Amino acid sequence: MTSSPLQDIKAVLFDLDGTLFDRETAVRDVVTGQYEAFSGELAGVPRERFVRRVLELDAHGYGDKAEIYPRVVRELGLPEALGAALTAHFWEAYARVAPALPGVHATLAALRSRGLRLGIVTNGRVSVQEGKLRALGVLHAVDAVLISEREQLRKPDPAIFRRAVERLGLRAHEACYVGDHPVKDVMGAHDAGLKAVWVRTPHFPAPEVAHTAIGALGELLALL
């Protein structure tokens, strides 16, 4: 019988967006709602054109939010002030939606029941990321949360992964990190000495460093 590459793991760390939080659904819902909220200002612009262009520039969370809406309104020939209004509306509406990806709560509970330490390492603003975590209802299930703004470190810097493991009182090789981005999540964790687990996604290519791949979060339970 072949041993699991994740044997002897004592802690599991997770990415947030695209791993626990269903960011794709959340953003599409928010942007679609914006079209309705700004129906007067966007009159004459087809809804699908507006939604599609914002999502293209968003680039699955890696587009610069400060530039997305100003660029969209320029391309559509709309008043410049509308860009700032749409940006502010996005963050306000985004803070109110919190769809979890399938299996999140059951997987966290099962890992916890096995005595594993759990944590979250995510890039982003503290106010936004903590709001998602509260809305998802997962803060009680984890032992440590590291957010780039507060830590003054960003993935894929290996230092933020090592800091997370240290807060759990463990060494890097005793932890695995689960995320969907091949560089910021998988390569960063790998370079820090953690076992890296990639959640397959059609948005990004497969990682170029050693990793274990899963199609859904619940698959972790058979590997640990």
Phi, psi and omega in degrees: 000130180280132180285153179287142176294349181253020179293153179067017176283135181249349180212147176236124177252145185234146162289163178259292186289123180086357180238309174255318183263128181280080185294323182301314179293317182299312183293317179300318180296318181295314183293321177297319178295329178297322181300321179288318182295329181248036185301325179293312182291331183261011180304133180094348176261120180302137183303313183297325178296315180297309183298314182300318183290320178297317180294323177300313182288331177296328175053048177058036175098357184253006174275153180282111184300330181291343183255339188299302186289320174303322179292318180299314183292328176295315181297327182270358180070034182259165181302138184302323182298337181295331180299314179294322180294319179292322179298312180297319179296321180303309183294325178294314181288323182299327181291346184260357181246140183210064177285130177270147173288157184302136173084002185300303186293320180294320181292315179299318180295319180293319178295318178298320181295339178272001178086012180280143173281146184230147178206169179229133176233117185219145170278152175136180178279142182302313184299320182287312185290321177294325177298318178297316183297319177295315181295325178289337181073038183245356183300324181291343187266356183237157183263340182207142175229122177243122180244132190306318182301317181287323183279343185059033175218145180232141169300140015265020178304120181302337184297326181287328176289317179296322178297320179297316180296319179299323180292338177270001179073028184234177174255158188305318185289352179268002183232155171238156180236134185245123180199169186258344183268128186294334181257301185297326180263298189289308181295319179300314179294316179301315181293337178275353179097005177274160169283132184256135177238122180261126172274110184304140178212145178286350184282334186231152177286163179297146179298153181262002178247167181302134181198167170252135182253140175228155178264340180208154186301322182299340179295342178302326187297331180277348185260340185257000000 
